[in-house]
Amino acid sequence: MFSVNQHWDPLQVCVVGTTYGPEHYSWIKNAHVRNIFEKIAQETVDDLNGIVKILTDHNVEVLRPEVGTNIHLRTPPPMVPRDFMTMIGNTFYENISELPWPGDIAWSDAYNDIKDSSWPEYSSYYDFCKLAPGNIKHEVTNVHAIKSPQHSYSKIFEYISSQGNTIKSNVYDHMVLNGATVTRIGKDLYWSTKRVDFAHEEVPKILEFAEKEFPDYRHTVINTGGHSDGVYCPVVPGLIISTEYVTEYQDTYPDWEVVFLPEQGKDAIKPWIDLKRKNQGRWWLPGYEYDDALISFVDTYMDDWVGFVDETVFDVNMLVIDPKNVIIFGEHQETINALERHGVTPHIAKLRHRYFWDGGIHCVTSDLNRIGECVDYFPNRQLNPGLRRIG
């Protein structure tokens, strides 16, 4: 049976995301824009394969999601599995139903499988998303995610199930549980908020869910205002790499060394500032900040593909292979020095278009199995202490 208790235990099985090849973009009529996406595609394929090689060189079994041949041309590729799944202990949680579906045929099949006479008819997936009540959306999306043979992750889910693991589907009104919103440190689970200014509303709901679903753990909510893996990373016991969005760790990780990454310099670059005015800081392709044809195309046809990179510092977005090895981007020498002080060897990976895909090394991977029992790193803490807020 697969399990993950601490994200620095030796990694055995890992998902690495997949993207489309250059041929996928033949549907783009504008030759200039098409050539850009073909270049992005090939370089992204190469970079993901580079991450796979580092993992397989460390004897990690790598699983890749599939890209179907009959998907809708504008469906985002399964690039960031971390955003849609996590293993906590030996229970696997997935919210893959958040992904856009591969076309109206697959959606209508899922809908027709379970609808009853009281459910209304919808002419398309888009009408369904716009008009269907939340309870119907939840039921249909879960049926589609688990049963559809076209789903990119369906074979991975089947493999996890074959190991004897329980799989739970989760989409909640107040939160989505995935590997980017929870940090697993043995008996302690650290949860992130969505928005800093709404933490007072989110925290009670997060704690209510967490304490009900995970009664044997202690729970800490950190007001990161977004995915915590874009804010900080506890690499190994005793070391945290952090942005300056969060500055105080003494209460939550007492006496651990904290290395703060400097500002990434985006706000000092005039092209990035100009692009932010046009796309609100959602994505960035260096060198194409003034390419109005590309900007218009992405904003018109690929709105679901991009995230919000202005909130993310990707240098903290790293994948720990085991207590002695970690995959990083390697752009910050002080981070490398800190890792080496703690006996950790950094392995440098590329992901050249992470500012477009809104995904770093941690995002494009998802650990399914690590060797190690659940450890209590803070045994003096009481069970379920409630809110501990950093920053």
C-alpha positions as CSV (number, residue, x, y, z in Angstrom):
1,M,0.0,0.0,0.0
2,F,1.3,3.5,-0.9
3,S,1.7,6.1,1.8
4,V,3.3,9.5,2.4
5,N,3.9,10.8,6.0
6,Q,6.7,13.3,5.5
7,H,7.7,14.8,2.2
8,W,11.4,14.2,2.8
9,D,11.1,10.5,3.3
10,P,12.7,8.4,0.5
11,L,10.6,8.8,-2.6
12,Q,9.5,5.6,-4.3
13,V,6.6,6.5,-6.7
14,C,6.0,9.9,-8.3
15,V,3.7,11.4,-10.9
16,V,5.3,13.9,-13.4
17,G,3.0,16.0,-15.5
18,T,2.7,15.8,-19.3
19,T,2.2,18.5,-21.9
20,Y,1.2,18.5,-25.5
21,G,3.8,18.0,-28.3
22,P,4.3,20.7,-30.9
23,E,1.9,19.0,-33.3
24,H,-1.0,19.8,-31.0
25,Y,-0.9,23.4,-32.0
26,S,-1.6,23.0,-35.7
27,W,-5.1,24.3,-35.1
28,I,-3.7,27.8,-34.4
29,K,-4.2,29.8,-37.6
30,N,-1.8,32.7,-36.8
31,A,1.6,31.3,-37.9
32,H,3.5,33.6,-35.6
33,V,1.6,32.5,-32.5
34,R,1.6,28.8,-33.6
35,N,5.4,28.9,-33.9
36,I,5.7,30.3,-30.4
37,F,3.5,27.5,-28.9
38,E,5.4,24.8,-30.9
39,K,8.6,26.1,-29.3
40,I,7.1,26.2,-25.8
41,A,5.8,22.7,-26.3
42,Q,9.1,21.2,-27.3
43,E,11.1,22.9,-24.6
44,T,8.5,21.9,-22.0
45,V,8.5,18.3,-23.1
46,D,12.3,18.3,-22.9
47,D,12.3,19.9,-19.4
48,L,9.8,17.5,-18.0
49,N,11.8,14.6,-19.4
50,G,14.8,16.1,-17.6
51,I,13.0,15.9,-14.3
52,V,12.0,12.4,-15.0
53,K,15.6,11.4,-15.6
54,I,16.7,12.9,-12.3
55,L,14.0,10.8,-10.5
56,T,14.7,7.6,-12.4
57,D,18.4,8.0,-11.7
58,H,17.4,7.9,-8.0
59,N,15.4,4.7,-8.6
60,V,12.0,6.4,-8.4
61,E,9.1,4.9,-10.3
62,V,7.6,7.6,-12.5
63,L,4.0,7.7,-13.7
64,R,2.9,10.1,-16.4
65,P,-0.7,11.2,-17.1
66,E,-2.0,10.5,-20.6
67,V,-3.0,13.0,-23.2
68,G,-6.0,11.6,-25.2
69,T,-6.3,11.9,-28.9
70,N,-9.9,13.1,-28.8
71,I,-9.6,15.9,-26.3
72,H,-10.9,19.4,-26.9
73,L,-8.2,21.4,-28.6
74,R,-8.3,24.1,-25.9
75,T,-8.3,21.7,-22.9
76,P,-5.2,22.4,-20.7
77,P,-2.7,19.6,-20.6
78,P,-2.2,17.6,-17.4
79,M,0.9,19.7,-16.4
80,V,0.4,20.2,-12.7
81,P,-0.7,17.0,-10.9
82,R,0.1,18.5,-7.5
83,D,-2.8,20.9,-7.8
84,F,-5.3,18.0,-8.2
85,M,-4.2,15.3,-5.8
86,T,-2.3,14.4,-2.6
87,M,-1.5,11.3,-0.5
88,I,-1.9,11.8,3.2
89,G,-0.9,8.7,5.2
90,N,-2.3,5.9,3.0
91,T,-5.4,7.8,1.8
92,F,-5.3,9.4,-1.6
93,Y,-7.3,12.6,-2.2
94,E,-8.2,13.8,-5.7
95,N,-10.1,16.8,-7.0
96,I,-9.5,16.1,-10.6
97,S,-13.1,17.0,-11.3
98,E,-11.8,20.6,-11.2
99,L,-10.2,20.0,-14.6
100,P,-12.0,21.0,-17.8
101,W,-13.5,17.9,-19.3
102,P,-12.4,16.5,-22.7
103,G,-15.3,17.7,-24.7
104,D,-19.1,17.6,-24.6
105,I,-19.4,13.9,-25.5
106,A,-17.6,12.7,-22.4
107,W,-19.5,15.2,-20.3
108,S,-22.9,14.2,-21.6
109,D,-22.1,10.5,-21.1
110,A,-21.3,11.1,-17.4
111,Y,-24.4,13.3,-17.0
112,N,-26.7,10.8,-18.7
113,D,-25.3,7.9,-16.6
114,I,-26.6,9.3,-13.3
115,K,-29.3,11.9,-14.1
116,D,-32.9,11.3,-13.0
117,S,-36.2,12.7,-14.2
118,S,-35.9,15.8,-11.9
119,W,-32.7,16.9,-13.5
120,P,-32.9,19.5,-16.3
121,E,-31.4,19.1,-19.8
122,Y,-28.4,21.1,-20.8
123,S,-27.4,21.7,-24.4
124,S,-23.6,21.9,-23.8
125,Y,-20.9,21.6,-21.2
126,Y,-20.8,25.4,-21.0
127,D,-24.5,25.7,-20.2
128,F,-24.0,23.0,-17.6
129,C,-21.1,24.9,-15.9
130,K,-23.1,28.1,-16.0
131,L,-26.6,26.9,-15.0
132,A,-26.4,23.6,-13.1
133,P,-26.9,23.6,-9.3
134,G,-23.8,22.9,-7.2
135,N,-24.9,19.5,-5.9
136,I,-25.5,18.2,-9.5
137,K,-22.2,19.6,-10.7
138,H,-20.5,17.8,-7.8
139,E,-22.1,14.4,-8.6
140,V,-21.5,14.6,-12.3
141,T,-17.9,15.8,-12.1
142,N,-17.0,13.0,-9.7
143,V,-18.6,10.3,-11.9
144,H,-16.8,11.7,-14.9
145,A,-13.4,12.0,-13.1
146,I,-13.5,8.4,-11.8
147,K,-15.3,6.5,-14.7
148,S,-14.3,8.3,-17.9
149,P,-11.7,6.3,-19.8
150,Q,-10.6,9.5,-21.5
151,H,-9.4,11.0,-18.3
152,S,-5.7,11.8,-18.2
153,Y,-5.1,10.4,-14.7
154,S,-7.5,7.4,-14.9
155,K,-4.8,4.8,-15.2
156,I,-2.8,6.3,-12.4
157,F,-5.9,6.2,-10.2
158,E,-6.4,2.6,-11.1
159,Y,-2.8,1.8,-10.2
160,I,-3.2,3.5,-6.8
161,S,-6.4,1.6,-6.1
162,S,-4.6,-1.7,-7.0
163,Q,-2.2,-1.1,-4.2
164,G,-5.1,-1.2,-1.7
165,N,-5.3,2.5,-1.1
166,T,-8.6,4.3,-0.4
167,I,-9.3,7.1,-3.0
168,K,-11.4,10.0,-1.9
169,S,-12.8,12.6,-4.2
170,N,-13.0,16.1,-2.7
171,V,-14.4,19.4,-3.9
172,Y,-15.6,21.6,-1.0
173,D,-17.3,24.9,-1.0
174,H,-14.6,26.5,1.1
175,M,-11.5,24.7,0.0
176,V,-9.9,22.1,-2.2
177,L,-7.5,19.6,-0.7
178,N,-4.4,19.0,-2.8
179,G,-0.7,18.8,-2.5
180,A,-0.2,22.6,-2.9
181,T,-2.6,23.5,0.0
182,V,-1.3,21.1,2.7
183,T,2.2,20.4,4.0
184,R,2.7,16.9,5.6
185,I,5.1,16.9,8.5
186,G,4.4,13.7,10.3
187,K,1.7,14.2,13.0
188,D,1.3,17.9,11.9
189,L,-0.6,19.1,8.8
190,Y,-0.1,22.7,7.7
191,W,-2.9,24.2,5.7
192,S,-2.9,27.3,3.5
193,T,-5.5,30.0,3.1
194,K,-6.7,31.2,-0.3
195,R,-6.7,34.9,0.4
196,V,-4.9,36.8,3.1
197,D,-7.7,39.3,3.6
198,F,-10.4,36.6,4.0
199,A,-8.4,34.4,6.5
200,H,-10.8,35.2,9.3
201,E,-13.6,33.5,7.3
202,E,-11.5,30.7,5.9
203,V,-9.7,29.5,9.0
204,P,-12.7,28.2,11.0
205,K,-13.9,26.3,7.9
206,I,-10.5,24.8,7.2
207,L,-10.0,23.7,10.8
208,E,-13.6,22.2,11.0
209,F,-12.9,20.1,7.9
210,A,-9.3,19.2,8.9
211,E,-10.2,18.1,12.4
212,K,-13.1,16.0,11.2
213,E,-11.2,14.4,8.3
214,F,-7.9,14.0,10.2
215,P,-8.7,13.6,13.9
216,D,-5.3,12.0,14.7
217,Y,-3.3,15.0,13.4
218,R,-2.5,18.4,14.7
219,H,-3.6,21.2,12.4
220,T,-2.0,24.6,11.7
221,V,-3.4,27.2,9.3
222,I,-0.8,29.5,7.7
223,N,-2.1,32.6,6.1
224,T,-0.2,32.3,2.8
225,G,-3.0,33.7,0.6
226,G,-2.5,31.0,-2.0
227,H,-0.7,27.7,-2.5
228,S,1.9,27.3,0.3
229,D,4.4,25.6,-2.0
230,G,4.9,28.9,-3.7
231,V,5.6,30.6,-0.4
232,Y,7.9,28.2,1.7
233,C,9.4,24.7,1.7
234,P,10.5,22.8,4.8
235,V,13.2,20.8,3.0
236,V,14.4,18.5,5.8
237,P,14.0,18.7,9.6
238,G,15.7,21.9,10.7
239,L,15.7,23.8,7.4
240,I,13.1,26.0,5.7
241,I,13.5,27.9,2.4
242,S,11.0,30.8,2.4
243,T,9.9,33.9,0.6
244,E,9.4,37.1,2.4
245,Y,5.6,36.7,2.2
246,V,6.0,34.7,5.5
247,T,8.7,35.9,7.9
248,E,8.0,34.3,11.3
249,Y,8.4,30.6,12.0
250,Q,9.4,30.3,15.6
251,D,6.0,29.2,16.8
252,T,5.5,26.6,14.1
253,Y,9.0,25.3,13.3
254,P,10.9,26.3,16.5
255,D,14.7,26.7,16.1
256,W,14.7,25.6,12.5
257,E,17.1,27.5,10.2
258,V,15.1,29.8,7.7
259,V,16.8,30.9,4.5
260,F,14.8,33.8,2.8
261,L,14.9,34.1,-0.9
262,P,15.5,37.6,-2.3
263,E,12.9,39.4,-4.4
264,Q,12.9,37.7,-7.8
265,G,13.3,41.1,-9.6
266,K,10.2,40.9,-11.7
267,D,9.0,44.2,-10.5
268,A,12.3,45.8,-11.5
269,I,11.9,44.7,-15.1
270,K,10.0,47.1,-17.3
271,P,8.7,44.5,-19.8
272,W,7.2,42.5,-16.9
273,I,5.5,45.7,-15.5
274,D,4.1,46.4,-18.9
275,L,2.8,42.9,-19.4
276,K,1.2,43.0,-15.9
277,R,-0.8,46.0,-17.0
278,K,-2.2,43.9,-19.8
279,N,-2.8,40.5,-18.1
280,Q,-3.0,41.4,-14.4
281,G,0.2,39.4,-13.7
282,R,-1.3,36.0,-14.6
283,W,1.4,34.7,-16.9
284,W,4.7,35.6,-18.3
285,L,6.7,34.5,-21.3
286,P,10.0,36.4,-21.2
287,G,10.8,38.0,-24.5
288,Y,7.1,38.3,-25.6
289,E,6.0,41.0,-23.2
290,Y,5.0,43.3,-26.1
291,D,3.7,40.7,-28.5
292,D,0.0,41.8,-28.7
293,A,-1.0,38.9,-31.0
294,L,0.3,36.4,-28.5
295,I,-1.2,38.2,-25.5
296,S,-4.6,38.5,-27.2
297,F,-4.6,34.8,-28.2
298,V,-3.7,33.5,-24.7
299,D,-6.3,35.8,-23.0
300,T,-9.0,34.8,-25.6
301,Y,-8.4,31.1,-26.0
302,M,-6.3,29.9,-23.1
303,D,-7.7,31.7,-20.1
304,D,-8.0,28.3,-18.3
305,W,-4.4,27.4,-19.0
306,V,-2.7,30.1,-17.0
307,G,-2.8,30.7,-13.2
308,F,-1.5,33.7,-11.3
309,V,2.3,33.6,-11.4
310,D,2.6,37.1,-9.7
311,E,1.9,35.3,-6.4
312,T,4.5,32.6,-6.8
313,V,8.3,32.5,-6.2
314,F,9.3,29.3,-8.0
315,D,12.7,28.9,-6.3
316,V,10.9,27.6,-3.2
317,N,9.0,25.2,-5.4
318,M,11.2,22.1,-5.0
319,L,10.8,18.4,-4.8
320,V,12.6,16.5,-2.0
321,I,13.7,13.0,-3.2
322,D,15.1,11.9,0.1
323,P,16.9,13.5,3.1
324,K,20.0,13.8,1.0
325,N,18.7,14.9,-2.4
326,V,16.4,17.6,-3.6
327,I,15.5,18.9,-7.1
328,I,15.7,22.7,-7.4
329,F,16.1,25.4,-10.1
330,G,19.4,26.4,-8.6
331,E,19.1,30.1,-9.2
332,H,19.9,31.2,-5.6
333,Q,23.4,30.4,-4.3
334,E,22.5,31.0,-0.6
335,T,19.8,28.2,-0.9
336,I,22.4,25.8,-2.4
337,N,24.8,26.7,0.5
338,A,22.1,26.0,3.1
339,L,21.2,22.7,1.5
340,E,24.8,21.6,1.5
341,R,25.2,22.7,5.2
342,H,22.4,20.3,6.0
343,G,23.9,17.5,4.0
344,V,21.4,17.8,1.1
345,T,22.7,17.6,-2.5
346,P,20.8,19.9,-4.9
347,H,20.0,18.5,-8.4
348,I,19.4,21.3,-10.9
349,A,16.4,21.0,-13.2
350,K,15.0,23.3,-15.9
351,L,11.4,24.3,-16.5
352,R,11.9,27.2,-18.8
353,H,8.3,28.2,-19.2
354,R,7.1,27.9,-15.6
355,Y,5.9,31.5,-15.7
356,F,3.4,30.5,-18.4
357,W,2.3,27.2,-17.0
358,D,2.3,28.6,-13.4
359,G,4.0,25.5,-12.1
360,G,7.4,24.8,-10.6
361,I,9.1,21.5,-9.9
362,H,6.8,20.7,-6.9
363,C,3.7,21.6,-9.0
364,V,4.5,19.4,-11.9
365,T,5.1,16.4,-9.7
366,S,3.0,14.5,-7.1
367,D,4.6,12.0,-4.6
368,L,2.5,8.9,-4.2
369,N,4.7,6.7,-2.1
370,R,7.6,7.4,0.4
371,I,9.3,5.0,2.8
372,G,8.8,6.1,6.4
373,E,6.4,5.8,9.4
374,C,4.5,8.8,10.7
375,V,6.8,10.8,13.0
376,D,5.9,13.3,15.7
377,Y,8.4,16.1,15.2
378,F,6.8,18.4,17.8
379,P,5.7,16.0,20.6
380,N,5.2,18.8,23.2
381,R,2.3,20.3,21.2
382,Q,-1.2,19.6,22.2
383,L,-3.6,17.8,19.8
384,N,-5.5,20.2,17.5
385,P,-4.3,23.5,18.9
386,G,-6.4,25.5,16.4
387,L,-5.1,28.4,14.5
388,R,-1.4,29.1,14.5
389,R,-0.9,32.0,12.1
390,I,2.4,32.9,10.5
391,G,2.8,36.4,9.0
